[in-house]
Amino acid sequence: MIQIKDFSKKTNFSIRMLRYLEEIELLIPSRGENNYRTYTEGQIEVAETIKELQDTGFQLKEVKSLFENKSELNLELIQKVLERETEVAEIKSETIPKLKYYLEQVQTNSAPLLDVIKGGVSLEKKFKTLGGKAKFHRTAYSIPILRTIYEDHIASEAEVELIATDLMKFGQYLDESKSSIDVYSIFKESSFAFGVNLDDDFIEGYKKSWEKFLPGIGLEKLEEFTREELSELMGIHDVVIRTTLRLKSGVEGEIVVPYTPIYAMSKL
């Protein structure tokens, strides 16, 4: 049997993350007479599979579904994750949006590619990429479901002023954030939110806003995660939506949520 400290070293999951995986019943250790957590050698492979699936774009809720339905082919789930990852890849990519734009222009105008290029393109207006000289090329505010929530619900429920929304990589958010970051579970076992300077009224308003679209949303605050452990919940290259708000107290706060589930919801 392997003690949790040694299991953490073998799997590269922090002890806090292992406890969380136990909480959501995804990786459950045994308990001895002293109530210490112990793992088997076979669970190392399970942990490695969880990490591999996370790295490939599966959310923890989807990973849990895979383990619960081992005999299923899961074609529909794979296609759903692939669609999400393709959209995120376009946002991150410097070349995919540009190539799609060139293809669209050539097909629509029957113009040679060199003429399209000669005509010039404004990257900031045309493309969804995070790269290039400009910091952001697409704001989360352009996603209809978010605009509805921010304009119609959060402002009235929590009495906050929307200052800005933007897309960024999670690693960039960690680098830029100098404050202590709070972690919230959105659906307990699937998605996470990260907040700075958020009071209880805002959290309640945010939850009520989303409940209009997603019954069961939680925003349960998680304790004990260190700054170094945050990238275990979200990869540093994952795209997130950062919303900057001015709370009714006058303090400015930020909340960051993963882009992929929001993208999926925007398709509803």
C-alpha positions in Angstrom: 0.0 0.0 0.0 1.2 3.5 -0.8 0.8 6.5 1.6 -0.8 9.6 0.1 2.5 11.6 0.3 4.4 8.9 -1.8 1.4 8.5 -4.1 1.5 12.3 -4.7 5.2 12.1 -5.8 4.6 9.1 -8.0 1.6 10.6 -9.9 2.5 14.3 -9.8 -0.9 15.1 -8.3 -0.7 17.4 -5.2 -2.1 16.0 -1.9 -4.9 18.6 -2.1 -5.8 17.5 -5.6 -5.8 13.9 -4.5 -8.2 14.8 -1.7 -10.4 16.6 -4.2 -10.4 13.5 -6.6 -11.5 11.5 -3.6 -14.3 14.0 -2.8 -15.8 13.6 -6.2 -15.4 9.8 -6.0 -13.0 9.6 -9.0 -9.9 8.2 -7.2 -10.8 6.7 -3.8 -8.1 5.5 -1.5 -8.5 2.9 1.3 -8.6 3.9 4.9 -6.6 2.0 7.6 -7.4 1.8 11.3 -5.7 5.1 11.8 -7.9 6.6 9.0 -4.8 7.3 6.9 -5.3 7.3 3.1 -3.5 4.5 1.2 -3.4 3.7 -2.5 -2.6 0.6 -4.5 -0.1 0.2 -7.3 -3.0 -0.2 -9.7 -4.3 3.2 -8.8 -1.1 4.8 -10.2 -2.3 3.8 -13.7 -5.7 5.2 -12.9 -4.2 8.5 -11.8 -2.0 8.6 -15.0 -5.1 8.0 -17.1 -7.0 10.9 -15.4 -4.1 13.2 -16.0 -3.8 12.1 -19.7 -7.5 12.7 -20.2 -7.3 16.1 -18.6 -4.4 17.0 -20.8 -6.4 16.0 -23.8 -9.2 18.3 -23.0 -11.7 16.1 -21.0 -13.3 17.8 -18.0 -13.3 15.8 -14.7 -17.1 15.2 -15.0 -16.4 13.6 -18.4 -13.5 11.6 -17.0 -15.8 10.3 -14.3 -18.3 9.3 -16.9 -15.7 7.3 -18.8 -14.7 5.4 -15.7 -18.3 4.6 -14.9 -19.1 3.4 -18.4 -15.9 1.6 -19.4 -17.6 -0.7 -22.0 -19.1 2.2 -24.0 -17.4 3.4 -27.2 -18.0 7.1 -26.1 -17.9 8.3 -29.7 -20.3 11.2 -29.0 -18.2 12.3 -26.0 -15.0 12.2 -28.0 -16.6 14.2 -30.8 -17.9 16.8 -28.2 -14.4 17.2 -26.7 -12.8 17.4 -30.2 -15.2 20.2 -31.2 -14.4 22.1 -28.1 -10.6 21.7 -28.5 -10.8 22.6 -32.2 -12.5 25.9 -31.3 -9.9 26.6 -28.5 -7.1 25.7 -30.9 -8.4 28.4 -33.3 -8.4 31.0 -30.6 -4.8 30.1 -29.6 -3.6 29.7 -33.2 -1.9 32.5 -35.2 -2.5 30.8 -38.5 -5.8 28.9 -38.6 -8.1 32.0 -38.4 -6.0 33.7 -41.1 -6.1 30.7 -43.4 -9.9 30.4 -42.9 -10.2 34.1 -43.8 -8.1 33.7 -46.9 -10.2 30.8 -48.0 -13.4 32.7 -47.4 -12.2 35.7 -49.4 -10.9 33.6 -52.3 -14.2 31.6 -52.5 -16.5 34.6 -52.0 -14.7 37.0 -54.3 -13.0 34.6 -56.8 -9.9 36.6 -56.1 -6.3 35.3 -56.3 -4.8 34.7 -52.9 -2.0 37.3 -53.6 -4.6 39.9 -54.3 -6.4 39.1 -51.0 -3.1 39.4 -49.1 -2.2 42.6 -50.9 -5.5 44.1 -49.8 -4.4 43.8 -46.1 -6.2 42.5 -43.1 -6.8 44.0 -39.7 -5.9 41.2 -37.3 -7.6 42.9 -34.4 -10.9 43.1 -36.2 -10.9 39.9 -38.2 -9.3 37.1 -36.1 -10.0 35.3 -32.8 -6.4 34.5 -32.0 -4.8 35.4 -28.6 -1.4 35.9 -30.3 0.0 38.9 -32.2 0.9 42.3 -31.0 -2.5 43.2 -29.6 -3.2 41.7 -26.2 -6.7 40.4 -27.1 -8.5 40.0 -30.4 -11.9 38.8 -29.2 -13.8 39.6 -26.0 -16.0 37.1 -24.2 -18.6 39.9 -24.3 -19.2 38.8 -28.0 -20.6 35.5 -26.8 -24.4 36.0 -26.7 -25.1 34.0 -23.5 -22.5 35.9 -21.6 -23.7 39.2 -22.8 -27.2 38.3 -21.6 -26.0 37.2 -18.2 -23.8 40.3 -17.7 -26.3 42.8 -18.9 -29.6 41.4 -17.7 -28.8 39.5 -14.6 -25.5 40.0 -12.8 -26.0 43.8 -12.6 -29.4 43.5 -11.1 -28.8 40.5 -8.9 -25.5 41.6 -7.4 -25.5 45.4 -8.2 -22.1 45.3 -9.9 -20.7 47.3 -12.8 -19.2 45.3 -15.7 -15.8 46.9 -16.6 -14.4 44.4 -19.1 -14.3 40.9 -20.4 -11.5 39.2 -22.3 -10.1 35.9 -23.3 -6.7 34.9 -22.1 -4.5 31.9 -21.3 -4.8 30.7 -17.7 -1.0 30.9 -17.3 -1.1 34.5 -18.3 -3.8 35.2 -15.7 -1.7 33.6 -13.0 1.3 35.7 -14.1 -0.7 38.9 -14.1 -2.6 38.3 -10.9 -0.8 39.7 -7.9 -3.6 39.1 -5.4 -4.6 35.9 -3.6 -6.8 33.8 -5.9 -9.9 32.0 -4.5 -11.0 28.7 -6.1 -14.7 27.8 -6.6 -16.2 24.6 -7.9 -18.9 25.3 -10.5 -20.4 21.9 -11.0 -18.6 20.1 -8.2 -16.8 17.6 -10.4 -16.3 19.4 -13.7 -15.4 23.1 -13.9 -13.8 25.7 -11.7 -13.9 29.4 -11.3 -11.2 31.6 -9.9 -11.9 34.9 -8.2 -10.2 37.9 -6.7 -11.8 40.4 -4.3 -15.3 38.8 -4.7 -17.7 39.4 -1.9 -20.6 37.1 -0.9 -23.2 39.3 -2.6 -21.4 39.0 -5.9 -21.0 35.2 -5.7 -24.7 34.9 -4.9 -25.7 37.1 -7.8 -23.4 35.3 -10.2 -24.8 31.9 -9.1 -28.4 33.1 -9.6 -27.6 34.5 -13.0 -26.2 31.2 -14.2 -29.0 29.2 -12.6 -31.4 30.7 -15.2 -29.4 28.8 -17.8 -27.9 26.0 -15.8 -29.8 24.6 -12.9 -27.5 23.1 -10.4 -24.6 25.5 -10.7 -22.9 25.7 -7.4 -19.9 28.1 -7.0 -18.8 26.3 -3.9 -15.6 27.7 -2.5 -12.7 25.3 -2.2 -10.1 25.7 0.5 -6.4 24.8 0.7 -5.4 25.2 -2.9 -2.1 27.0 -3.2 -1.2 29.3 -6.1 1.2 26.6 -7.3 -1.6 24.0 -7.4 -4.0 26.1 -9.5 -2.5 24.8 -12.8 -3.6 21.3 -11.7 -7.2 22.5 -12.0 -6.6 24.4 -15.2 -3.7 23.9 -17.6 -1.5 27.0 -18.1 -2.4 27.0 -21.8 -6.1 26.6 -21.3 -8.2 29.6 -22.5 -10.3 31.3 -19.9 -12.7 34.2 -19.7 -11.7 37.0 -17.3 -14.5 39.4 -16.2 -13.5 42.5 -14.3 -16.2 44.1 -12.2 -16.7 47.0 -9.8 -18.6 45.7 -6.8 -21.2 47.8 -5.0 -18.6 48.2 -2.2 -16.5 50.1 -4.7 -13.8 47.4 -4.8 -12.8 46.0 -8.2 -13.0 42.2 -8.5 -12.2 39.6 -11.1 -13.7 36.2 -11.9 -12.2 33.8 -14.4 -14.0 30.8 -15.9 -12.9 28.2 -18.4 -13.8 29.0 -22.0 -14.7 25.5 -23.2 -17.9 24.9 -21.1 -19.0 28.5 -21.9 -18.4 27.8 -25.6 -20.5 24.6 -25.3 -23.3 26.5 -23.6 -23.2 29.3 -26.3 -24.3 26.6 -28.8 -27.5 25.9 -26.9 
